[in-house]
Amino acid sequence: MLHYAIVPFLFLVLAADWPQFRGPNGAGVADGSPLPAEFSPNKNVVWKTAVPPGHSSPILTETRIFMTAADHEKLLTLCLDRATGRILWRREAPRPRKEEFQPTNSPASPSPVTDGQNVYVFFGDFGLLSYSADGTERWNLPLGPFNNQNGHGSSPILAGKMVILICDQDTDSYLLAVDQVTGRIRWKTPRPDSTRGYATPAVYQPNDGPAELIVPGAFQVVSYSLSTGERLWWIRGMAWQLKSVPVIDGDTIYVSGWETGGDNDPPEVLTWQQALEKYDTNHDGRISRAEGPFKNEGSFQDTDLDRNGLVDEREWNFYRARKTSQNNIVAIRAGGKGDVTNTHILWRFRKSIPNVPSPLLYRDVLFLMKEGGILTSLDPKTGAVFKQARLTGALGQYWSSPVAGDGKIYVTNQEGKVTVLKAEARWEILAINDLDEEVFATPAIDRGRIYLRTRGTLYCFAGL
């Protein structure tokens, strides 16, 4: 199932229907079958299954569904029968530690990925694991511990017969490629310019060259060689903690990023040498919380990346970048070498940028879903606004990313209200459905069915 002619080689090797977070290459699109506009816990339900909590999204093979969960102290991988919703097996991962995470995150936030038979999962409290279709553990790879105070959110993907995972954190960030058969590390590329982040990568396949990985991170978007992990090109000017999966259409890449403070005009921030002269009263070459301009404990914790109680030059430079970064969605012309910020950015748009939900490109319109129920439609060629308005009746917080099919767009807020929209530049609301339970996961769509995970239930809906 090809969408926008994105990375055709990738889909040929994946015998799966919705194999990763947001489906093939993270695009969030599954056309080809009629989809329901109206559904609820008692309407258009094919089946529903009680499942343990977790924020990961369901992924689909031809006959099975995979998802992860955090059931009290247990880190679980679940396999369900796609036709009936019956849980076929569950496997518990080791949990050698309990890393911190914010209340709206979960120890089971990263979504699995499948090659159509085997499944690959990542837990920040352990690392990577792979199971066969019958639940037999194929391999495991312990990773971490990680220095990420909000908990992990990056999902693994498959490309080039490897499991690819972004491991961004406040110290020692890296991009990892693991052999999907053996679980052995094929390459590991440091990302010293990145701090904590929660993005999922995408694959870009040039017409006349080898495949590349498009990786959002702190303040930038970077392209890496899929085969070697070499850093190829990058653009600057992004927000701090990126959470979006890139959307790729031909040679154009769309990435959005939002962080607190990034909607304001950037202030003047001292250089490191200027900061030492002003704040380093004991002349030890570092700045403590008492010495520095940190207004509260949270501001200092965000700056003291190695948690040693003092700010050094690297940490100050990240503080400076954070204070001056701006929220935006950017359209990038792929390719080039090195820093291509001044040559390959097609346009930027800065108004009402989503925090967590990824952009959706569908039927030549780019859609952005922001907290407060603000939906924006843009011209993907120019960034011009077609329409921007609130989804009356479905305001509140949005963690789930939009998905689309059958001329409809599905957006879900934390309260469990699923708004179905007519997929046009001047979009219209077709229905608002209430699942009556919190939702953090992004839906999966295939063959006329929608798979929606609430806090305690996995639903399969169809137009019955």
C-alpha positions as CSV (number, residue, x, y, z in Angstrom):
1,M,0.0,0.0,0.0
2,L,1.9,3.1,-1.3
3,H,1.1,6.6,-0.2
4,Y,2.5,9.6,-2.1
5,A,5.1,7.3,-3.6
6,I,7.1,7.5,-0.4
7,V,10.0,5.0,-0.1
8,P,8.5,2.2,-2.2
9,F,11.3,-0.2,-1.4
10,L,10.4,0.0,2.3
11,F,6.8,-1.1,1.9
12,L,7.8,-4.0,-0.4
13,V,9.8,-5.6,2.4
14,L,7.2,-4.9,5.1
15,A,4.4,-7.5,4.8
16,A,2.3,-5.4,7.2
17,D,-0.7,-3.1,6.8
18,W,-0.1,-0.5,9.5
19,P,3.4,-1.6,10.6
20,Q,4.5,1.3,12.8
21,F,3.5,4.5,14.6
22,R,1.1,6.3,12.1
23,G,1.4,3.5,9.5
24,P,3.7,3.3,6.5
25,N,6.6,5.8,7.0
26,G,4.6,7.6,9.6
27,A,2.3,9.2,7.0
28,G,-1.0,8.5,8.9
29,V,-2.9,7.7,5.7
30,A,-4.8,4.5,4.7
31,D,-7.1,5.0,1.7
32,G,-9.0,2.3,-0.3
33,S,-12.0,1.3,1.9
34,P,-15.1,3.1,3.3
35,L,-14.6,4.2,6.9
36,P,-17.3,5.1,9.5
37,A,-17.9,8.7,10.5
38,E,-20.0,7.8,13.6
39,F,-19.0,5.4,16.3
40,S,-19.1,5.0,20.1
41,P,-18.7,2.3,22.7
42,N,-22.1,1.0,21.6
43,K,-22.2,1.9,17.9
44,N,-20.4,0.5,14.9
45,V,-18.3,-1.7,17.2
46,V,-16.8,-4.8,15.5
47,W,-15.2,-5.8,18.8
48,K,-13.7,-4.3,22.0
49,T,-11.1,-5.7,24.3
50,A,-10.1,-4.7,27.8
51,V,-6.3,-3.9,27.8
52,P,-3.9,-2.6,30.4
53,P,-3.0,1.1,30.2
54,G,-0.3,2.4,27.9
55,H,0.1,5.3,25.4
56,S,1.6,3.3,22.6
57,S,-0.4,3.0,19.4
58,P,-1.7,-0.4,18.0
59,I,0.1,-1.6,14.9
60,L,-1.3,-4.1,12.4
61,T,-0.2,-7.1,10.4
62,E,-2.6,-9.0,8.2
63,T,-4.0,-11.1,11.1
64,R,-2.6,-9.6,14.3
65,I,-2.4,-6.5,16.4
66,F,0.6,-5.6,18.5
67,M,0.8,-3.0,21.3
68,T,2.6,-2.4,24.6
69,A,1.3,-1.7,28.1
70,A,2.4,-0.9,31.6
71,D,0.3,-3.0,34.0
72,H,1.3,-1.8,37.5
73,E,5.0,-2.8,37.7
74,K,5.0,-5.0,34.5
75,L,6.1,-3.9,31.1
76,L,4.1,-5.9,28.6
77,T,3.9,-6.7,24.9
78,L,0.4,-7.8,23.8
79,C,-0.6,-9.7,20.7
80,L,-4.3,-9.7,19.7
81,D,-6.2,-11.5,17.0
82,R,-7.2,-8.8,14.4
83,A,-10.5,-10.5,13.5
84,T,-11.9,-11.0,17.0
85,G,-9.8,-8.8,19.4
86,R,-8.9,-11.8,21.5
87,I,-5.6,-11.5,23.3
88,L,-3.4,-14.3,21.9
89,W,-0.4,-13.8,24.2
90,R,1.3,-11.3,26.4
91,R,5.0,-11.1,27.3
92,E,6.7,-9.3,30.2
93,A,10.0,-7.4,29.6
94,P,12.6,-7.1,32.3
95,R,12.5,-3.9,34.2
96,P,15.8,-3.2,35.9
97,R,14.9,0.4,36.7
98,K,12.1,2.9,36.8
99,E,13.0,6.1,35.0
100,E,11.1,9.2,35.7
101,F,8.4,10.4,33.3
102,Q,5.8,13.2,33.4
103,P,2.2,12.4,34.4
104,T,1.0,12.6,30.8
105,N,3.6,10.1,29.6
106,S,3.8,6.4,30.3
107,P,6.5,3.7,30.6
108,A,4.8,2.2,27.5
109,S,4.6,5.2,25.2
110,P,6.8,4.1,22.2
111,S,4.8,2.2,19.7
112,P,6.0,-1.2,18.4
113,V,7.0,-1.9,14.8
114,T,6.5,-5.1,12.8
115,D,7.9,-6.8,9.6
116,G,4.6,-8.6,9.2
117,Q,5.6,-11.5,11.3
118,N,7.9,-10.5,14.1
119,V,7.4,-7.5,16.4
120,Y,10.0,-5.1,17.8
121,V,9.4,-3.1,21.0
122,F,11.2,-0.5,23.0
123,F,10.8,0.4,26.7
124,G,12.9,3.2,28.3
125,D,13.2,1.1,31.4
126,F,14.9,-1.8,29.6
127,G,15.7,-1.4,25.9
128,L,14.8,-3.2,22.7
129,L,13.2,-6.6,22.4
130,S,11.9,-8.7,19.5
131,Y,9.2,-11.5,19.6
132,S,8.1,-13.9,16.9
133,A,4.5,-14.1,15.8
134,D,3.8,-16.8,18.5
135,G,5.4,-14.8,21.3
136,T,8.8,-16.4,21.4
137,E,11.6,-14.0,22.3
138,R,14.0,-13.7,19.4
139,W,16.5,-11.3,21.1
140,N,16.8,-8.5,23.5
141,L,19.2,-5.5,23.7
142,P,19.4,-3.7,27.1
143,L,19.9,0.1,26.6
144,G,20.3,3.0,29.0
145,P,19.8,4.2,31.6
146,F,18.6,7.3,30.0
147,N,18.8,10.9,31.2
148,N,15.4,12.1,30.1
149,Q,13.2,13.6,32.9
150,N,10.0,13.4,30.9
151,G,10.3,9.7,29.9
152,H,10.8,8.3,26.4
153,G,8.4,8.7,23.5
154,S,10.4,7.8,20.4
155,S,9.1,4.8,18.6
156,P,11.4,2.4,16.6
157,I,11.0,1.9,12.9
158,L,12.3,-0.7,10.4
159,A,14.5,0.2,7.4
160,G,17.2,-1.6,5.5
161,K,16.7,-4.8,7.6
162,M,17.5,-2.8,10.7
163,V,15.6,-1.4,13.7
164,I,16.2,2.3,13.9
165,L,15.7,4.2,17.2
166,I,16.3,7.8,18.3
167,C,17.8,7.8,21.8
168,D,17.8,11.6,22.5
169,Q,18.4,12.6,26.1
170,D,20.0,15.5,28.0
171,T,23.4,13.9,27.9
172,D,24.9,11.4,25.4
173,S,22.1,11.4,22.8
174,Y,22.6,9.0,19.9
175,L,20.9,7.4,16.9
176,L,20.9,3.6,16.8
177,A,20.6,0.9,14.1
178,V,20.2,-2.7,15.2
179,D,20.1,-5.8,13.0
180,Q,16.5,-6.9,13.0
181,V,17.5,-10.7,12.8
182,T,20.2,-10.8,15.4
183,G,19.6,-7.8,17.6
184,R,23.3,-6.8,17.3
185,I,24.2,-3.1,16.9
186,R,25.0,-2.3,13.2
187,W,26.0,1.3,13.9
188,K,25.6,3.9,16.6
189,T,25.9,7.6,15.8
190,P,26.4,10.2,18.6
191,R,24.1,13.3,18.5
192,P,26.0,15.8,20.8
193,D,23.9,18.7,19.4
194,S,20.6,17.1,20.8
195,T,19.1,17.1,24.2
196,R,15.8,15.4,25.2
197,G,13.4,14.7,22.4
198,Y,10.5,12.3,21.5
199,A,10.4,12.2,17.8
200,T,10.2,9.2,15.5
201,P,12.3,9.1,12.4
202,A,11.2,8.7,8.8
203,V,12.9,7.3,5.7
204,Y,13.6,9.5,2.6
205,Q,14.5,7.7,-0.6
206,P,16.1,9.9,-3.3
207,N,15.5,9.0,-6.9
208,D,19.2,8.7,-7.6
209,G,20.9,7.8,-4.3
210,P,20.8,5.7,-1.2
211,A,18.2,6.0,1.5
212,E,18.4,8.5,4.3
213,L,16.9,8.8,7.8
214,I,15.2,12.1,8.6
215,V,15.6,12.7,12.3
216,P,14.1,15.7,14.2
217,G,15.9,16.8,17.3
218,A,16.6,19.7,19.6
219,F,16.6,22.9,17.4
220,Q,17.3,21.1,14.2
221,V,16.4,18.4,11.6
222,V,19.2,16.1,10.5
223,S,19.6,13.6,7.6
224,Y,21.7,10.5,8.2
225,S,22.8,7.8,5.8
226,L,20.6,4.7,6.5
227,S,23.5,2.3,5.7
228,T,26.2,3.9,7.8
229,G,24.7,6.5,10.2
230,E,26.8,9.3,8.7
231,R,25.4,12.8,9.2
232,L,24.6,14.2,5.8
233,W,22.8,17.5,6.0
234,W,20.7,19.5,8.5
235,I,18.6,22.6,9.0
236,R,18.5,24.8,12.0
237,G,15.8,26.9,13.6
238,M,13.5,24.3,15.2
239,A,12.0,24.3,18.6
240,W,13.6,22.5,21.6
241,Q,11.8,19.2,22.4
242,L,10.6,17.9,19.1
243,K,7.9,15.1,19.1
244,S,6.8,15.0,15.5
245,V,7.4,12.3,12.9
246,P,8.5,13.8,9.6
247,V,6.0,13.7,6.8
248,I,7.6,13.1,3.4
249,D,6.1,13.8,0.0
250,G,8.5,13.2,-2.9
251,D,11.5,15.5,-2.2
252,T,9.7,17.7,0.4
253,I,9.9,17.0,4.1
254,Y,7.6,18.6,6.7
255,V,8.5,18.8,10.4
256,S,6.8,20.7,13.2
257,G,8.1,21.6,16.6
258,W,6.7,23.5,19.6
259,E,7.9,24.3,23.1
260,T,7.0,26.7,25.8
261,G,8.2,30.2,25.1
262,G,8.7,29.6,21.4
263,D,5.7,31.7,20.3
264,N,7.4,34.9,21.6
265,D,9.9,37.0,19.9
266,P,13.4,35.7,20.9
267,P,15.1,37.7,23.6
268,E,18.8,38.7,23.8
269,V,20.7,36.1,25.8
270,L,24.3,36.5,26.9
271,T,27.1,34.5,25.4
272,W,28.9,32.1,27.7
273,Q,31.8,34.5,28.3
274,Q,29.4,37.3,29.0
275,A,27.4,35.0,31.4
276,L,30.6,34.1,33.3
277,E,31.5,37.8,33.7
278,K,28.1,38.6,35.0
279,Y,27.1,35.6,37.1
280,D,30.2,33.6,38.1
281,T,30.8,35.3,41.4
282,N,33.1,32.6,42.8
283,H,35.1,32.4,39.6
284,D,35.0,28.6,39.3
285,G,34.2,28.6,35.6
286,R,30.6,27.5,36.1
287,I,27.3,29.0,37.2
288,S,25.2,27.7,40.1
289,R,21.4,28.2,40.5
290,A,22.0,30.9,43.1
291,E,24.4,32.8,40.8
292,G,22.5,32.6,37.6
293,P,19.3,34.1,36.0
294,F,17.2,31.1,36.7
295,K,13.8,32.2,37.9
296,N,12.7,28.9,39.4
297,E,13.8,25.4,40.1
298,G,12.2,24.1,36.9
299,S,14.2,26.5,34.8
300,F,17.4,25.5,36.5
301,Q,16.6,21.8,36.1
302,D,16.0,22.3,32.4
303,T,19.5,23.9,32.1
304,D,21.5,21.6,34.4
305,L,21.5,18.8,31.9
306,D,23.9,16.5,33.7
307,R,22.2,17.1,37.1
308,N,25.4,18.1,38.9
309,G,24.1,21.4,40.3
310,L,26.2,23.5,38.1
311,V,25.9,24.9,34.6
312,D,28.9,24.6,32.2
313,E,29.5,26.0,28.7
314,R,27.7,23.3,26.9
315,E,24.6,23.6,29.1
316,W,24.6,27.4,28.8
317,N,24.7,27.2,25.1
318,F,21.7,24.9,25.1
319,Y,19.9,27.3,27.5
320,R,20.7,30.1,25.1
321,A,19.4,28.1,22.2
322,R,16.2,27.2,24.1
323,K,15.5,30.8,25.0
324,T,15.9,32.0,21.4
325,S,14.3,29.1,19.5
326,Q,10.9,29.6,17.8
327,N,8.0,27.3,17.2
328,N,7.3,26.5,13.6
329,I,6.5,23.9,11.0
330,V,9.0,23.9,8.2
331,A,9.0,22.6,4.6
332,I,12.4,21.3,3.6
333,R,13.7,20.5,0.1
334,A,15.6,17.3,0.8
335,G,19.3,16.9,-0.2
336,G,22.5,18.8,0.0
337,K,25.5,18.6,2.2
338,G,26.2,20.1,5.6
339,D,24.1,23.0,6.9
340,V,21.4,23.7,4.3
341,T,19.3,26.1,6.4
342,N,19.8,29.0,4.0
343,T,19.3,27.1,0.8
344,H,16.8,24.3,1.3
345,I,14.0,25.7,3.5
346,L,10.9,26.3,1.3
347,W,8.8,28.0,3.9
348,R,8.1,28.3,7.6
349,F,4.8,28.8,9.4
350,R,4.6,29.8,13.1
351,K,1.0,30.3,14.2
352,S,-0.7,27.7,16.3
353,I,1.9,24.9,16.1
354,P,1.0,21.6,17.7
355,N,3.0,20.4,20.7
356,V,2.8,16.6,20.3
357,P,0.5,15.7,17.3
358,S,2.4,15.2,14.0
359,P,1.3,17.0,10.8
360,L,-0.9,15.2,8.3
361,L,-0.6,15.6,4.6
362,Y,-3.7,14.3,2.8
363,R,-5.2,15.1,-0.6
364,D,-2.8,18.1,-1.2
365,V,-3.6,19.7,2.2
366,L,-1.4,19.9,5.3
367,F,-3.3,19.6,8.6
368,L,-2.1,20.7,12.0
369,M,-3.9,19.7,15.3
370,K,-3.1,21.9,18.3
371,E,-4.1,21.9,21.9
372,G,-7.4,23.7,22.6
373,G,-8.9,22.1,19.5
374,I,-7.3,24.4,17.0
375,L,-7.2,22.8,13.6
376,T,-5.2,24.5,10.8
377,S,-5.1,23.6,7.1
378,L,-2.2,24.8,5.0
379,D,-1.2,24.9,1.4
380,P,1.8,22.4,1.4
381,K,3.5,24.2,-1.4
382,T,3.5,27.7,0.1
383,G,2.5,27.4,3.8
384,A,-0.5,29.7,3.2
385,V,-3.5,29.2,5.5
386,F,-6.6,27.7,4.0
387,K,-8.6,27.6,7.3
388,Q,-7.9,27.9,11.0
389,A,-10.6,27.4,13.6
390,R,-11.5,25.6,16.8
391,L,-13.3,22.2,16.8
392,T,-16.3,23.3,18.8
393,G,-17.3,20.5,21.1
394,A,-13.8,18.9,21.1
395,L,-11.5,21.4,22.8
396,G,-8.9,20.4,25.4
397,Q,-5.6,18.6,25.2
398,Y,-4.4,16.6,22.1
399,W,-1.7,13.9,22.4
400,S,-2.9,11.7,19.6
401,S,-1.8,12.5,16.0
402,P,-4.4,12.9,13.2
403,V,-4.9,10.1,10.7
404,A,-6.9,9.9,7.5
405,G,-8.7,7.7,4.9
406,D,-11.8,7.6,2.8
407,G,-11.8,11.4,2.5
408,K,-12.0,11.8,6.2
409,I,-9.7,13.0,8.9
410,Y,-9.8,11.6,12.5
411,V,-8.5,13.6,15.4
412,T,-8.8,12.6,19.0
413,N,-8.4,14.6,22.2
414,Q,-7.4,13.4,25.7
415,E,-11.0,13.3,26.8
416,G,-11.8,10.7,24.2
417,K,-13.7,12.8,21.8
418,V,-12.9,11.8,18.2
419,T,-13.8,14.4,15.6
420,V,-14.3,13.2,12.0
421,L,-13.7,15.9,9.4
422,K,-14.3,16.2,5.7
423,A,-10.8,16.3,4.3
424,E,-10.8,19.5,2.3
425,A,-8.8,22.7,2.5
426,R,-11.9,24.4,4.0
427,W,-12.5,21.4,6.2
428,E,-15.9,20.7,7.9
429,I,-16.9,18.6,10.9
430,L,-18.8,15.5,10.0
431,A,-19.2,14.1,13.5
432,I,-17.9,14.2,17.1
433,N,-17.8,10.8,18.7
434,D,-17.4,10.3,22.5
435,L,-15.4,7.2,23.7
436,D,-16.0,8.3,27.3
437,E,-12.4,7.5,28.4
438,E,-9.0,9.1,28.1
439,V,-7.1,8.7,24.8
440,F,-3.4,9.2,24.3
441,A,-2.7,6.7,21.5
442,T,-2.9,7.5,17.8
443,P,-5.5,5.3,15.9
444,A,-4.6,2.7,13.3
445,I,-6.6,2.4,10.1
446,D,-6.8,-0.4,7.5
447,R,-9.4,-2.1,5.3
448,G,-12.3,0.0,6.4
449,R,-11.7,-0.5,10.1
450,I,-10.4,1.9,12.8
451,Y,-8.5,0.6,15.8
452,L,-8.7,3.1,18.7
453,R,-7.0,2.6,22.1
454,T,-8.4,4.3,25.2
455,R,-6.9,4.1,28.7
456,G,-8.5,0.7,29.3
457,T,-10.0,-0.6,26.0
458,L,-9.0,-1.3,22.4
459,Y,-11.9,-0.8,20.0
460,C,-12.3,-1.9,16.4
461,F,-14.9,0.2,14.6
462,A,-16.3,-0.2,11.1
463,G,-19.4,1.0,9.2
464,L,-21.6,-2.0,9.9
